[in-house]
Amino acid sequence: MRREDSLKDSQTNSKKKLTPLQFHVTQQCGTEPPFQNEFWNNKRPGIYVDVLSGEPLFSSKDKFDSGTGWPSFTKPLKEDRIIENVDTSYNMRRVEVRSKDADSHLGHVFDDGPGPTGLRYCINSASLRFIPAEDLEREGYGEYLSLFREDEARSGHMESPGKDDPDYELATFAAGCFWGVEARFQQVRGVLETKVGYTGGTAPDPSYAQVCTGTTGHAEAVQIKYDPKVVSYRELLSIFWRMHDPTTPNRQGPDIGTQYRSAIFYHNEEQRIAAEESREEYDRSGAIARKAVTQIVPASEFFEAEEYHQDYFAKQGSVPCHVFRRK
């Protein structure tokens, strides 16, 4: 259904158009179950529109995993599309959010979200319809295509550097909380791009909440696109060893769990040899009395973390938590 047709249809009997759950949520201010709804873990690029009127409400670029089990966003696509009302039900004072055109109940907004807005729009999946980025033009939302074209180009470079960028290479490291690891590597001349995410496990396309359980096998990791003419892989390895304690299994400081393990994920045989040699050099250096327990394993599928994890310290304007040793 195209956008203009959907808007006209919103004037008809909503009960005939909506499922019982959609009607309960949007027309009776209901709430769907957490973790048992359509979009709480949806990571595809696109926009979310009102299920009744089709008016554009939120973008996947502003979606993050809040751990609540409901779709969460840091901001709406346009502020004037959202109406806020004080909600005092259940002996609580909350701020309800509704869509402007259809007057659908969407959910609530809270002030405990990530930067830069500090807001968390906690929205019911039942109040939304998802339009994938590749269908925006066909569905009548072509004006929002520009939001995703830059991401498509960037992800293409990250996925196939050998074809599109023959002079660029990838490196993947795990050294505890990926916020600090990314921030350290971003300071290195020759590092062109970084992404934080999850790798080394068995669960497909995991969320942050799932990785935190320690049951997915994934480590918090950083994938780096770098120019080997400016910085070598061995130089990146040297920085890796100095930014964390590689002698503590499944732990970095107060962060405990297999997701915080020390690991090098090599992308080719040359990287494997360099990683093993650098680990031996580190053990001989005596930087820490204990031997390194760092895993050196082949790189596997890298699942990009939620947007609010990317460039975390830059967004927060705070100092990285990883201490950088001289050796």
PEBEL-V593299 format. One record per helix or strand of 2 or more residues. SS is the DSSP state (h for helix, s for strand). FROM is the first residue (numbers start at 1). TO is the last residue. Records with the same first field share a line. If there is no record, write none. Layout:
SS->FROM-TO, FROM-TO
This chain:
h->3-9, 14-17, 20-28, 60-62, 79-81, 89-91, 125-127, 133-139, 142-144, 146-159, 161-164, 178-186, 208-212, 233-242, 258-260, 269-285, 307-309, 312-316
s->46-50, 56-59, 63-64, 71-73, 82-87, 94-99, 105-110, 120-123, 128-132, 168-175, 191-199, 219-227, 251-252, 255-256, 262-266, 295-298, 303-304
